Amino acid sequence: MSPFYHEGWGIGFDPEWEVRDLFSLWEWEVGEDSVVLRGRLLVAPDLAFSILNERFARYGYQLLMQREGELRLVKPGSRALAGPAPKPIVNLLLLVATFLTTLFVGATYQGANPLREPDKLILGLPFSLALLSILGVHELGHYFVSKKYGIKVTLPYFIPVPFGLGTFGAFIKMRSPVVDRRALFDVGVAGPLAGLALAVPALILGLVLSEVVPAGKFGIALGSPLLFSLIMWLTLGPIPEGYDVVLHPVAFAGWIGFFVTALNLLPVGQLDGGHISYALLGRRQEKVALATFVALFVMGILYWQGWLTWSFLVLVLGLKHPPPLNDLTLLDERRRRLGVMMAILFFALITPNPFSLPHF
């Protein structure tokens, strides 16, 4: 084979020489923005990726190893590589806006009307600070693990909403590809575990401050996921028949933390659960995502209509998960066991009917 040279790219190399000891090269194909090398790996995928990616980086290429017997070299400047870093002022403005909306909602939860009595906004502080801390720690879990693997990510974007819970949560955006399934898995689990590490003690503290009162006829009843019910029983003991718990704002923030974590663990698209399920199952994750969509749709008909909105959202955002650069190296046994534990955690946090009016 003769050395490869692409005039438009200004890059020349001998593919057979570069992969000589790691990949048995049979043929290559030049595309508009990539070069595909076909053959057979001679060593473990993670070792091959580590060495070859460094070799081709000298020529300005990014290596993708996502199919058996195929190496793909991405053209410099490809959309698969990181774009320009966004300015953090947007993140700061959204954080301030979300603080104000959750402060407003927290005050109304305490029975105040901040529009008529602005000084009562202070009543929403426990709810706002607890909720933003849980959401922020969740996203920072993703952020720091991404940095550990050299994945370029943005700072968290908070989503303010002036009604309901005061926010639709927060997210970070990946600006560069994930190297392999191990990195994808670790980034996926980091957020839920970090968020729960704060949500659980917040819930316990809030339950201690909550009131057990005779069951009322007004208000919205919150669903009780298994983990929430267990923590409430351990903290307050059995609730007498005919009585109910009026959650302290901090306990309510903890409940929301559980609910948001359950939503993030849905095994679809690029949600945390999508990262985890793809790392475990590869392209078989699509079947799990489709089953999840059907389950959300059915729960929306039988229980809470909000699930219909979520089924629509996951369909619009996409059920599939993009593969990492190295999609051939499988997870180790420790990560597979943790993945099973995350699936169990998901079912312990999800509830078919999170919000409902009480029946009389």
N, C-alpha and C positions, 0 to 999 in steps of 0.2 A: 504494500500500500504506500502511496506517496503522501508526503506531508499535506495536511489540510490548510487551505488559506482562503479566507472570505474577504474579498476586496472591500465590501461595504463596512465590515467590522474592523478591518485592519489588524487581524489576529491570525497568526500562523503557528501551527504545531503539528506534530506527528501523533495522531491518536493511538496508534498501536504501541508506540514507544512509551507514552505517558501512562498507559494502563497495563503495561507488559506483565508485571508480577502479581496483579490483583484481579484482572478481568481478561478472559479469553475473547478477543474481539473478532467478530465474524464480518460485520459490515457497519457502515454508518450512513446516515441520511441527513442532508442539510435542509433545514426549513427556513422560513422567513426570519424567525427570531430565536432559533435554537438549533442545536446539533444533537441527533439521537445516535448513540452507539449501541449496537446490539451484540450480544454474546453471552458469556456465562461467568458468574463470579467464581473466583478461585479461593476466596477467604470469606470470613464472616462479614455480613453486610455492614455492621458498625465500624469494623476496622477498615474496610474498603472505602466507606464514605469519608471517614476521617482523613485518610491519606490522599484520596483522589480529589476531594474538595479543596484541600490545600494546594495540590499540584495545579489544578485548573484555575484557582484563584489568581495565580501568577499571570494568567492571560486575561483576567477580568471576567471569568465565567462563574456562574453559580451552578453547582451540581445538584440535580434532582435525581433521586434514586427511588422511584415509586412503583415500578413494575419489575417483575422477575425478568432477568436477562436484558435489562435496558438501562442505560445511563443517558440522562438528558442534560445538556449544557445550555443554560439560558443566556440569551443575548444580554450584554451589558445595557443597563437602563430599562430592563424589562419591568412590567408592572408587578411581577412576582417579587421584586426587590423593594426595599423600603423607600418611601417617598420622603419629601421634606418634612422636618419636624414641625408640628403645629405649635402655635403660640399658647403658653399656659394661661394667658389672660382669660380665654374662653372658659377653661376649667374653673378658674377662680370665680368668675361671674356666675356660673351655674351653681357652684357651691353656695355662694351667698344667697342666690335666689331660692335654692332648695332649703336653706336654713330658715328663710323667712316664711316659706309656704308650710313647712313642718311646724314652725313656731305658731303660725296661725291655726293650723289644724289641731295642734296640741292644746291650745288655749280653748278652742271650741269644745274639745273633748272634756275639758274641765268645767264646762257649763258657761263659759264666758262668751261675750260677743265683742271681739276685738275691733270691729268696725265702729261700734258705738263707744267702746271703752278701750282705746289703744293701750292704756297703761296695763290692761289685763293680759297683754301679750306675754308677759313674763311667766304666766302660768303654764305656757306651752314649752318652757325651757327644758324640763326633764325629759319630755317625750322627744323633742327635737334633737337634743344632744345625744340621747341614747340611740335613737334610730340612725342618725348620721354617722355615729361612731361605728355601729355594727356594719352599715353599708360600706363605709370607708375602709375599715379593716379588711372586709371581704375583698374589695378591689385591690388594696395594697398587697394582699397575699398573692394575687395574680401578678402584680407589678414586680415585686421583688424576686419571685421565682423566675419570671421572664428575664429579668436582668441577669440572674445567675446563669442562664443558658445563652446569653447574648442575643436574646430576642428583643427587638426594638418595639416599645409600646408607649402609648400616651399616658398621661396622668388620668385619674378617674374623671369621667363626665357624670355629674349628678343630673337627674331629670326632675325639675320642679313641677308640681301640679297644685293649683290653689284649691283643691277639693279632695275628697276621699281620704287617702293616707298622707297627702301632702307631697308625695313623690312617687315616681314609677321606678325608683331604684337608681342604680349607677352602673357604669360599664367602662372598660378600657378598650382601646383599639390596638391590635397588633399591626405594626408597621413593617415587619419583616417576617419571612417564613419561619415555621417551626422546624427544627432540624430533624427530629425523629419522634417515634411514638413515646419514648420515655419522657422527653421534654414536654410533649403534648399532654401526657397524663399528669405529670407533676404540676404543670401550670393549671390544669383543669381542677385538680383536687385542692390546690392551695387556697383558693378563694372560699369555698364552702367551709373548709376546716378552720380557717382563720376567722371567718365571720361567726361561726358557731362557738368558737372559743370565747367570744365576747357576748354573744346572744344568750348563752346558757346562764352565766352568772348574772346578766342583766335581768333575765326572766326570774331567777330565784330571788334576787333582791326585790324586784317589783312585786312578786307574789307575797313576800313577807309584808310589804306595805299595802297590799290589797285588802279589801273588805269582803267578808262573807255576810250576805244580807238575804232576807226573804226574797224569793224569786219575784221579780217585777213583771209588769206587763208592757214595758216599753224598751226601746233600744234594739240593737242588732246583736244577735247571738253569733259568737265566733265558733268555728269548728275546732275540734280538739284532736290534733294529730296524736299518734301514739306516744311520741317522745314528750310532747307538751303535757299530755295527761299524766304520764309517769312522773315528770318533774313536779307537777302540781300536787299529785298525791303524796310524793315524798316531802314536799315543803309544807303543805297545809293539812295533810291527812284526808280521810274521807269527808266529802261535803255532805251534810245532812240532807235528807229528802225535803224538797220544798225550799231549798236555799240555793243561792248562786253566788259566784265570785265577781265582784266589780273590780276589774283589773286596774291597778295603778298605771299611770302613763308609761313608766319604765317597763312594767310587765307587758303592756300592750306593744311597746317597741320590740321587746324580745319575741313576742308572738309573730310580729311582722317579719322579724329576722328569720324565723323558722319558715314562714310562708315564702319569702323571697328566695331562701336557699332551696326550697323544694322546687320552685319555678326554674331556678338556674340549673338544677340537676335533671331536668327533663332531657332525655337522651336524644336530642334532635339538633341538627344544624351546628352552629358554633356557640351554643350555650355550653356552660361548664359540663353538663351531662353529655353533650355531644362530643366534647373533647375526650372525656373519659371513655365513653362507649366506642369511639373510633379507635382510640389507643388500644382498647381490649380486643375489638372485633374486626378492625379494618373495614373493608367495603361492605361487610355483612351488617354494619351499623345501619345501613339504609333500611333494612327490614325492621329493625327495632324502632327506628324513627317513624316509619309508616304505621306500625302498631300503636305507637304513642299518639300519633295524630288521631287515629280512629278512637282510642280510649278517651282523649280529650273531648272529641265531638260527642261521644255517647254520654260522658259525664255532664256535658253542657245541656243535653236534652233531659237527663234524669235528675240532675242535682242543681248545680249553679250555672246560670247562663254565661257567666264570665269565661267559663271554659270554652264556649263557642268562639269568643273573641280570641282566646289563646290558640285555638286550633287554626283559626284563620291566619294569625300572625306567624305561627311556625311554618305554615304552608307558603306564605308570601316570602318570608326570610329564607326559606329553603330547608328541606329535610336533610340534605346531604352535607357531609363535612369534607372540606378539601384535604387531600393527603399531605403529610409532612414531606420535607425534602428527601429523607430516607424513610421509606414506608416498608422496608423489608426486615428491619431489626425488630423482633417481637419483645414484649414486656417480660421482665423477669418474674419469678414466682412471688416475690414480696409485693410487687405492684399489682399482680393479678389478684392476690388475696385482698389487698386494700380496695381494689376495684369492686370486688364482691361486697365488701363492707359498705362502700359508698352506695351501692344499689339497695342494700338493706336500709341504710340511712334515709335514702329517698322515700321509701315506703313508710318509714317512721315519721316523716315530716309532712307528707302529702295528706290532704283530706278532701274527699269528694265535694263537701259543702262548706267552704271556708266562711261564708257570710250568709246568714239567713235571719228572717224575722221570726221571733218566738211564736209558738202556737199556744192558743188559750183554749 
